[in-house]
Amino acid sequence: MLNRILNILFAGIILLGFANAAEAKQLKNKWDKVFPKSNNVTIQKVHFNNRFGINLVGDLYIPKTINKDEKLPAIAISGPFGAVKEQASGLYAQTLAERGFITLAFDPSYTGESSGKPRHVASPDINTEDFSAAVDFLSNHPSVNPDKIGILGICGFGGFALNAAAIDTRIKATVTSTMYDMTRVNAYGYNDILDENARYEIKKALNEQRTKDFKTNTFAKAPSNPDHLKGDEPQFLKDYWSYYKTERGFHPRAINSNGNWNLTSSLSFINQPILAYASEIRIPVLMVHGENAHSRYFSEGAFKKLKGDNKELLIIKDANHVDLYDNLEKIPFDKIETFYKENLK
């Protein structure tokens, strides 16, 4: 019973396992990102603490064209959920830095190169705070205009970005790409199929696991997928696989490529909806999603909560969820650049 419930809960949220060839390639290369390096930006490894005292690690991308004493608009970027800054968020950061912004791609708390124990834990509160901590850092950087800071969240961090936009008035513009509402999917499952009784069984199983974890002084791991697909999986799982489990996007520090979430992480997501105050977001918001993405309904649902005329939902023709991780022909960088330049001025 427990395995059946957990499989419903975690299907598609986690993609786990090991890819020896891809990992070996990553570890041998001095350039540790999954995308080509640009010659038009400089990259600095940076460290900063969030409000909970967790040390976050990020890559700061600065246009080489910046003039001495110039203060540029800046964008903090994170996601997807279970990924690291060397993957999609770094690609977004580098591309937008080439277009004139200072950008910060960072690893969330408890993951990647950022600190926090136990490892591989997620929290709707702390992961929202991670965005505000990135704004703390950027607001105090000598080359950043503190009045021109935006954020960008990919996949699960799209939801956290909206939550941050609802609480942090220093954020002037927000973009979400291929957004997941992690609290909604954990509480109700995909396409909201779980009722109150199903949620109760999930909570019961996970709380029983807490008792076991305390007794053994360990943390049980979420179910992992096999190293090889059988071929009859849903298409969206195959899409995830094609990014996280191949040389296209595999990174040894990414949970979705090479690790496991802490099983009981989902408890707080079941009970703490992150978009409760989305209607209070006053700043401009651009939400981008693929036409064929299994997750499209998350952006459509969140967009309905937004008020005012400075909000836009952009549906990308023929794109699936993972296309917006790294497909440069489908990620609308021209639109994103224009959005930030119009609203960070």
Phi, psi and omega in degrees: 000315180300313181298321180297315181296315183292328177295322175296317185293318190259353183304123176084342178278327182238137172232114194237174175125207189213138179229094190301313184297314181294318180297317180301319179297317181297316185289335181280332184280138174291323175282113190262015178264162180268003180237157181296149180279137177271143175271002186257002180225157169253149183235131179236134172281128183231157180229141176202153182261145171269182185293344178265005178082010179275131180276118180262145180242134181221167171251121180263121181256124183235128178301137179290345181278359183296138178270154178301135180070005177283141177245118185257159168294152185225155182224128173264134189226136174208163181111173358291175178294118182093004179256178178233169185294345178278359181252232189299318183296324177293322177298314177299317182296314181295317182296318180287331175294323176298338183261011169110006179254150164276128185232150181231109173263125186230153173276131178294166177308143174072005184225163177057225179272354178285159184272189181113130178230144002290163181284158173060048175245145176236154181208130179298327179285307184293321181290332171291316177302326179304321177296316180294326176296322176296323176293321174308310183298310183295324181298335182255005179280135186296341181259006182250137170279112186294347178267004182227062182241129175239173177227158179218124179242134181252136177057233182302331179280355168293318177296317178295326178296318177296321178296319177295321180296333180282339184248330188256104184285354176284339180283127186256344179199143183227136173239136170242143179233126179047052192292141167247139166265097186294331178287323180292315183290328177286325182281327189237355183076176178295134180059027172057044185275347185270131176264185183299321180294321178294319178297321179299317180296322176296313180298319179298314180296317182289325177289327173296325177294325176301317179300317180293319180298318180296318182297321183264356182056039177224174176236118179296148182262151177294156180302143179251152175273154180293163181294336184232136177288147178277335178111345182253014179289158174302152185300323183292331175290323176296323178296315177302314181303317184296339177266303190284333189254007179234175180297343177304316185219002183298135171219133187297337180270353183279131178301319183289344177262324197207038183195192179220139170289152168295126189302319186276003177304327187290347182303312182292329179291327179295330192249359186225081180299127187275346185255022183298330183244024180299331181293345181268001179290119184261345184275165176296141179226131173243121179248126183243132179212154179280142179302321185257013182287135176298338185265004186306326184294338177294314179293319181296320179292318180293322182298325179296337180280339184283144181244161177092174185257010180254033180236141181217136172250117182251116179261124183268121184300134174063016180261141172261185185300312187282338176306325183277006170280317190208002182277102185292344177278345183243334175290122186277068184296328177299315179295316181296317178301312180299318180302312182292319181294328179284333187249354174246064183220000000 
